[in-house]
Amino acid sequence: MQPSMVLMSEHTTKELLARVEHALGTDRPQILESLRKNGNLLARMPENLRADKEVVLVAVRQCGSALEFAVDPLRSDRELAFEAVKQSGDALRVLQDTLRADREVVLQAVTENGNAMEYADSTLRKDPSFLLQAIGTGAAAAPAVSFAAEELLQDKSFLLQIVRRNPWTLGFLPGTVCRDPDMVREAVNRNGRRWNPLHPNCKRNGRSTWARI
């Protein structure tokens, strides 16, 4: 590399760090306050701050996926992982593999956003008991059924248990399954007299099927 290029690189780096310091402030309280407003600012901080658990904790409480910008040891920290997925279930995608296989961490993520199941370890997506537990946490968890292992999505008795546990899952089942009379009846029985549009895949004569559930 040419000396001039090295000097330019060093100059650019110093200039960038100076801009970050100007934006965030140089004292700790000001930095923490900035992160409380925008956790993603962690990405622009020097390594010593991205290795500081208190700093990272403030960031992920504002934006769960900001954990992605922490140094590797902190990305494996279970306490930080819980805070991250509690704020945003989608943060599960930035966690280390061991945490994406952690039942309690994944359960917390799915409780916040059922779509987080997409990033769970395959062992959990194949586990009927875990899926039933996760699905049962509320309406927000319903999309999780979409990411169950293929063999479970073909098991009618299991899917009936899923719909019984959480009627909102009906709209996230495969097209032929969500039109099954037994499935619809179970959802209706469990969810009372509410109107709910089923998943777009549930179509009859080119139009979305609606069920009074």
N, C-alpha and C positions, 0 to 999 in steps of 0.2 A: 504494500500500500504506500502511495506517495505521502511524504511528510505533510504536504498541504492538505491532503484529504484527512489525515489524522487530526490536524489542527482544526479543520472545519468540523469534524465529528465531535471533538471535545467542546468546541465553541457552541455547537448546536445543542449538545446535551446540557451544558451549563445554562444556556438560555432557556431551554425547556423547563429545567428544574426551577429556575428563577420565576418563570411564569406560574408554575404550580404553587410555589411558596406565596406568590402574590395573591393568587386566587384563594388559597386555603388558609393562609396565615402560617406563621412559624411557631406559634406557641400551642401547646397541647389542647387547652380548652377551645381555642378557635378551630383547630383541626377537627375535634370531636363534634363541634357544633355544625361544621360544614357537612360532616358525614351523616348527621341526624337529618339533614335536608336532602342529601343525595348520597346514598351508600356507594354508588358506582364510582364516586371520586376516589375510592380506594385504589382503583386501577392506575391512577396517576401519581400515587405516592411512592416514596422511596422504599426500598426493601425492609429497612429497619421498622417502619411503621406497618408494613404488610405482614410483619412477623410479630406484631404486638397484639396479643389476644384481646385486650380491652378495645383497641382501635377497631379491630376486625369485628368484634361483637356489636359495636355501635353501628357499623356499616351494614351488617346482615340483618339487624333489626329494622333497618329502613328498607333494605332491598336484599332479599335472601340470596339471590344469585351473585351478589357481590363477593360471596365466599370464594368464587372462582379466582379472585385476584389476590387472595392470601397466599403466603408461602406454603409449600407442600405439607409440612408438619401440621399446620393449623387446618388445612383442608381435610385432615384425618381426625380432627378433634370432634368428639361426639357431642359435646355441649354446644359447640358452634353449629354443628349440623342440625341439631334440634331447633335452634333459633332460626336458622336459615329456612328450613321447610315449614316452620310454623308461620313465618311471614309470607312465604310463597312456596307452595308445593312443588312448583316447577324447578325450584332450586335443587331438587334431587338429582337433576341431570349433571350438576357440576361436582357432586360428591365423589369421593374415592369409592372404588368397587366394594370394599368391605362395608361401607356405610349404606350402599344401595342394596346390600343383602341383610341389613339390620332390620328386623321386624318392627321394632318400635319407631325407628326413624322413618321407615317407609309408611307405616300406619299414620304417623303424624302428617306426612306429606299428602297422602291420599285423602285424609280428612279435610285438608285445606283445598285440594284440587285433585279430583279423581284421575285426571289425565296424567298425573305424576307416575301412575303405575307403569307407563311406557318405559320409564327409566329404572324400574326396580329390577333386581337380579332375577334371572329366569327361574330360579328355585322358588321364589315367592309367587311368580305368575303361574306356576304349576301347582301351587299348594291350595287345595280347596278350602281348608279351614282358615287359612290366612285371608283368602279372598272374601269369604263370608264375613269375617270379622271386619275387614276394611270397608266392604260395601255397606255394612250396617251402621257406619258412623254418621250417615246423613245424605241428603240429596246431592250435595257437592261431590260426594264420592262415587256417584253413579257411573260416570264415564270409565271408571277403572275396569269394569267388566269387559270393555273393548279390548283390553290388553291381556286378558287371561290366555293361558296356553290353548292351542287349537283343540286339543283333545277335550278340554273342559267346555269349550264353546259348542262341542258336538254332543255333550252329555245333557240330555233333556232333564233328567232328575236333578242334576246339579243346578241347571239354569232356573228351574222352578224354585229351588231354595233361594237362589239369588233374588229373583223377583219377589218372592215372599218376604225376604229381608228388607229389600229396598225397591218398591214399585217403579221408581224413576229409572231403574236400569233397563226397563223394557225398551226404551227408545234407543238404547245403545247395543242391543243384541243384533246379530246378523239378520238380514232382511227376511229370510224365510222363517226364522225363529220368532221374530217379534210379531209375526202375523198368526202364530200358532194360537188357536182358540184357548187352550189351557193356559198359556202365558198371559194372554190378555185378560182372561177371567181372573187369574190370580192377582194381577195388577189392580183390576177394578175392585176386587174384594178387599184389597189391602189399603187402597188409597182413597176410598170414598168417592164422593160425587164431584170430582174436579175434572176440568177439561185440560187435556194435555196433548200437544202434537207429538206424534211419535217421530222417531228418527227418519230423516229423508229417505233412507233405504227401504223403509216400510211403505211401499206404494201399491196401490191397487188401481188398475186402469189409468196409470200415468199420474195419479193424484195421491198426495200424502194421505195416509190413513189417520183418522183422528179417533180417539177413544175417550169416552167420558169416564175418567178414573179419578 
